[in-house]
Amino acid sequence: MGAILTKIIRMMSKLNNIKKHLEYARENRKEIYLYYGNFQDYDHYHNSSVIDSIEIDEHSIKVPIFDSYDNVLFEKNYPLSHSNLFVSARTKATLVKNEQRQWLAQLMHDTLIECEIPLNGLRVNGVMNALCFTIPSMNCMYTFDNDCNVKFKPSNKPLLFHENDDLFTGNFQESKIGKALRYIFIECLGIALNDKAIEIMTNKIKARYAPIEILTSKSLGEVYNMRIADSSQSGTLTESCMRGKGYLYEWIEQSGNTEIAYAVNCDGELIARALIHTNINGDKFMDRIYGSDASVQKFKEYALANNMYHRKRQSYTDSRKFIAPNGNECDAVFNVAITEIDEDCSPYMDTLKYVYYCDSHQCWMMTNNDEAPSISWCLNETEGNAVEW
């Protein structure tokens, strides 16, 4: 009975805390972040209509999603037991830093096991689907510059922010990665590292944080057939069902309205890619991005900097949800002209899944609109065949 009562009290306290955050956001017109189970899983809301219309009860947080005419398209439900609501850019910075700390802790732990280094009595627990060292005094946060030098906050220094909510790094210490790792392990954890462990961690940290140069090409097939780097560098790219199937893109390539953005590592291995399409009205948009979290962010920044739309979510769903070049979320329909379709040699498409003949332009079109007139084919098969609609 005591445990149940304690759980109820905690839930009531959490409910009150979330309501206070929401009231503050409404009164001060602040953006909010709804975080639901994993530091990488959070939705960002800055539209006043959305924030004003959020409802909270003892079970869930209900968020209405509006179209451009303020009509409710659908409602998202976040279970209260697995959700938190945060306000302002300061919170986002904290979320990112916590996710970064968890990633680094996972890397540290895996390397210790791989190199058979004793953990010196250290306990490792699962935290938010990642592993994090359970050291109360280890409160280090990290930033990396373009040369992969590291700044880290020693555990005895406070976490501070500027008035604009940017993280204050004036009390951080600068160091090379190897030196910083030795400090963290020896000073904070009491574990002596060997050179092999330092080299493994340094290379993986550089792979995650090194500058990414984004290239573009009209030769789609060549990029799809490139050798892919390991998953620590290429992320979701290793799971792509179209890797090595460049021949399926020949007729899209020949149409001339699609190119590909990509990035490689120092060994010339592919670490990220995304198709770039030109809409019938001249607008450009970046298709689903395959790569690590760091690469995905860089590609999004590249898209906006080059006046392109980009997918809001990097998945096979929500194919009409985009971020416009001005940074606003929007529902968008795109139609990309093609000269022909080879239904027996066609790729799987994450966004432009539907093919129809457009009478007004006298050509075939690929579109993300499943209500387009006279759809003939659907590009949702991974074996190279278009599906008759």
ChimeraX attribute file (.defattr): number of C-alpha atoms within 10 A of each C-alpha:
attribute: neighborCount
match mode: 1-to-1
recipient: residues
	/A:1	6
	/A:2	7
	/A:3	8
	/A:4	9
	/A:5	10
	/A:6	11
	/A:7	12
	/A:8	12
	/A:9	12
	/A:10	12
	/A:11	16
	/A:12	13
	/A:13	12
	/A:14	18
	/A:15	20
	/A:16	14
	/A:17	14
	/A:18	19
	/A:19	17
	/A:20	13
	/A:21	16
	/A:22	23
	/A:23	15
	/A:24	14
	/A:25	20
	/A:26	17
	/A:27	9
	/A:28	9
	/A:29	15
	/A:30	19
	/A:31	18
	/A:32	24
	/A:33	19
	/A:34	18
	/A:35	20
	/A:36	18
	/A:37	15
	/A:38	15
	/A:39	19
	/A:40	15
	/A:41	9
	/A:42	18
	/A:43	11
	/A:44	14
	/A:45	18
	/A:46	15
	/A:47	16
	/A:48	13
	/A:49	14
	/A:50	15
	/A:51	20
	/A:52	16
	/A:53	13
	/A:54	15
	/A:55	14
	/A:56	18
	/A:57	11
	/A:58	13
	/A:59	13
	/A:60	17
	/A:61	21
	/A:62	17
	/A:63	20
	/A:64	18
	/A:65	18
	/A:66	16
	/A:67	11
	/A:68	9
	/A:69	6
	/A:70	10
	/A:71	10
	/A:72	12
	/A:73	10
	/A:74	11
	/A:75	12
	/A:76	12
	/A:77	14
	/A:78	18
	/A:79	16
	/A:80	20
	/A:81	14
	/A:82	11
	/A:83	17
	/A:84	20
	/A:85	21
	/A:86	20
	/A:87	18
	/A:88	17
	/A:89	17
	/A:90	16
	/A:91	15
	/A:92	20
	/A:93	15
	/A:94	15
	/A:95	19
	/A:96	13
	/A:97	18
	/A:98	18
	/A:99	18
	/A:100	17
	/A:101	20
	/A:102	21
	/A:103	16
	/A:104	20
	/A:105	18
	/A:106	18
	/A:107	18
	/A:108	21
	/A:109	17
	/A:110	15
	/A:111	18
	/A:112	19
	/A:113	12
	/A:114	12
	/A:115	14
	/A:116	10
	/A:117	15
	/A:118	12
	/A:119	15
	/A:120	10
	/A:121	9
	/A:122	13
	/A:123	10
	/A:124	15
	/A:125	12
	/A:126	12
	/A:127	12
	/A:128	13
	/A:129	11
	/A:130	16
	/A:131	20
	/A:132	23
	/A:133	20
	/A:134	14
	/A:135	12
	/A:136	7
	/A:137	11
	/A:138	16
	/A:139	16
	/A:140	20
	/A:141	18
	/A:142	19
	/A:143	17
	/A:144	18
	/A:145	11
	/A:146	11
	/A:147	11
	/A:148	19
	/A:149	17
	/A:150	20
	/A:151	22
	/A:152	20
	/A:153	20
	/A:154	20
	/A:155	15
	/A:156	10
	/A:157	11
	/A:158	13
	/A:159	17
	/A:160	13
	/A:161	13
	/A:162	10
	/A:163	9
	/A:164	9
	/A:165	14
	/A:166	13
	/A:167	17
	/A:168	13
	/A:169	18
	/A:170	9
	/A:171	14
	/A:172	19
	/A:173	13
	/A:174	17
	/A:175	16
	/A:176	14
	/A:177	22
	/A:178	18
	/A:179	12
	/A:180	18
	/A:181	19
	/A:182	18
	/A:183	17
	/A:184	18
	/A:185	14
	/A:186	13
	/A:187	12
	/A:188	16
	/A:189	18
	/A:190	15
	/A:191	19
	/A:192	14
	/A:193	16
	/A:194	12
	/A:195	9
	/A:196	12
	/A:197	20
	/A:198	18
	/A:199	14
	/A:200	15
	/A:201	20
	/A:202	17
	/A:203	13
	/A:204	15
	/A:205	19
	/A:206	17
	/A:207	20
	/A:208	19
	/A:209	18
	/A:210	18
	/A:211	16
	/A:212	19
	/A:213	13
	/A:214	15
	/A:215	11
	/A:216	16
	/A:217	15
	/A:218	17
	/A:219	16
	/A:220	23
	/A:221	20
	/A:222	14
	/A:223	23
	/A:224	22
	/A:225	15
	/A:226	17
	/A:227	14
	/A:228	21
	/A:229	19
	/A:230	13
	/A:231	14
	/A:232	16
	/A:233	27
	/A:234	27
	/A:235	21
	/A:236	18
	/A:237	22
	/A:238	21
	/A:239	12
	/A:240	13
	/A:241	13
	/A:242	20
	/A:243	16
	/A:244	16
	/A:245	19
	/A:246	17
	/A:247	18
	/A:248	22
	/A:249	22
	/A:250	17
	/A:251	17
	/A:252	23
	/A:253	19
	/A:254	15
	/A:255	14
	/A:256	14
	/A:257	19
	/A:258	24
	/A:259	18
	/A:260	21
	/A:261	22
	/A:262	23
	/A:263	21
	/A:264	21
	/A:265	18
	/A:266	7
	/A:267	7
	/A:268	12
	/A:269	16
	/A:270	24
	/A:271	28
	/A:272	29
	/A:273	26
	/A:274	21
	/A:275	20
	/A:276	23
	/A:277	24
	/A:278	19
	/A:279	19
	/A:280	14
	/A:281	9
	/A:282	10
	/A:283	13
	/A:284	22
	/A:285	25
	/A:286	26
	/A:287	25
	/A:288	22
	/A:289	26
	/A:290	24
	/A:291	28
	/A:292	21
	/A:293	15
	/A:294	18
	/A:295	26
	/A:296	20
	/A:297	13
	/A:298	15
	/A:299	25
	/A:300	19
	/A:301	14
	/A:302	17
	/A:303	22
	/A:304	18
	/A:305	11
	/A:306	12
	/A:307	14
	/A:308	21
	/A:309	27
	/A:310	28
	/A:311	24
	/A:312	19
	/A:313	15
	/A:314	17
	/A:315	14
	/A:316	12
	/A:317	10
	/A:318	15
	/A:319	22
	/A:320	18
	/A:321	17
	/A:322	22
	/A:323	23
	/A:324	20
	/A:325	18
	/A:326	11
	/A:327	11
	/A:328	11
	/A:329	17
	/A:330	17
	/A:331	14
	/A:332	15
	/A:333	16
	/A:334	21
	/A:335	22
	/A:336	24
	/A:337	26
	/A:338	20
	/A:339	15
	/A:340	14
	/A:341	19
	/A:342	15
	/A:343	15
	/A:344	12
	/A:345	15
	/A:346	25
	/A:347	27
	/A:348	20
	/A:349	20
	/A:350	18
	/A:351	23
	/A:352	24
	/A:353	21
	/A:354	24
	/A:355	29
	/A:356	21
	/A:357	19
	/A:358	17
	/A:359	9
	/A:360	6
	/A:361	10
	/A:362	10
	/A:363	14
	/A:364	19
	/A:365	24
	/A:366	27
	/A:367	22
	/A:368	21
	/A:369	19
	/A:370	13
	/A:371	9
	/A:372	17
	/A:373	12
	/A:374	11
	/A:375	19
	/A:376	14
	/A:377	18
	/A:378	23
	/A:379	23
	/A:380	20
	/A:381	15
	/A:382	15
	/A:383	15
	/A:384	20
	/A:385	19
	/A:386	24
	/A:387	15
	/A:388	11
	/A:389	12
